[in-house]
Amino acid sequence: MKYTGPKVKRSRRVGIPLTRKATKWMDRKPGVAGMHRSRFTKKVSDYGRQLLEKQKLCFQYNITDRKLQNYYHKASAKHGNTGTNLMHMLESRLDALVLRAGFAPTIYAARQIVGHGHVQVNGKRVNIPSFLVRPGSTLTIKVKSRALDIVKNAIPDAQSVPYLTVDKEGVTAMYTRLPEINEIPVICEVAVVVEFYAK
């Protein structure tokens, strides 16, 4: 999904910052958008809560509702916990791993970097953001692409995750293993999303 709308508005809609700019805005103006936001508070239904958690997950991975639903069906068909299977697939997406490695500042930038062919997986160019990377694979930013400002500016502020081994100087990362749920830096109640689709 190529979303080009205002990221701050989308962030305030679900209550979590999706970009650095959104973080600054939400620190200054916490809560939902609107002049009278403090006067009117609605009681959220179970369905509304489920819908919100689903939107959070979609927005943080920059995927459509239908794409997330497809991932859910694949996850539920596998052995094991559906929520864990779902997060393993989402976190194994190439654009998500480029973001986690610190080669892009946001999921939107990560999608663009992958789509423009700047990323290699095990030495081969891959330009599909939804490409599922297997544990043990190596991600590399092409040598000619390492001079891009978007990459150079993102790397110093990168927050490492335990399932990626990152070489900042070589602009390379190895996806060592599938992550534990509590290791994934995503704000979402996955069990609630599973409930939403399990109806």
GICOR-V40262 format. One record per residue. RES is the residue in one small letter. OMEGA is omega as a letter, one per 30 degrees, with the letter a starting at -180 (999 if undefined). Layout:
RES_OMEGA, RES_OMEGA
//
This chain:
m_l, k_a, y_a, t_a, g_a, p_a, k_a, v_l, k_l, r_l, s_a, r_l, r_a, v_l, g_l, i_a, p_l, l_l, t_l, r_l, k_l, a_l, t_l, k_a, w_a, m_l, d_l, r_a, k_a, p_l, g_a, v_a, a_l, g_a, m_a, h_a, r_a, s_a, r_a, f_l, t_a, k_l, k_a, v_l, s_l, d_l, y_l, g_l, r_l, q_l, l_l, l_l, e_l, k_l, q_l, k_a, l_l, c_a, f_a, q_l, y_l, n_l, i_a, t_l, d_a, r_l, k_l, l_l, q_l, n_l, y_a, y_a, h_l, k_a, a_a, s_l, a_l, k_l, h_l, g_a, n_a, t_a, g_l, t_l, n_a, l_a, m_l, h_l, m_a, l_a, e_l, s_l, r_a, l_a, d_l, a_a, l_l, v_l, l_a, r_l, a_l, g_l, f_l, a_a, p_a, t_l, i_l, y_l, a_l, a_l, r_a, q_a, i_l, v_a, g_a, h_l, g_a, h_a, v_l, q_l, v_a, n_l, g_a, k_a, r_l, v_a, n_l, i_a, p_a, s_l, f_a, l_a, v_l, r_l, p_a, g_a, s_l, t_l, l_a, t_l, i_a, k_a, v_a, k_a, s_a, r_l, a_l, l_a, d_a, i_l, v_a, k_a, n_a, a_a, i_a, p_a, d_a, a_l, q_a, s_l, v_a, p_a, y_l, l_l, t_a, v_l, d_a, k_a, e_l, g_a, v_a, t_l, a_l, m_l, y_a, t_a, r_l, l_a, p_l, e_a, i_a, n_l, e_a, i_a, p_l, v_l, i_a, c_l, e_a, v_a, a_l, v_l, v_l, v_l, e_a, f_a, y_a, a_a, k_999
//
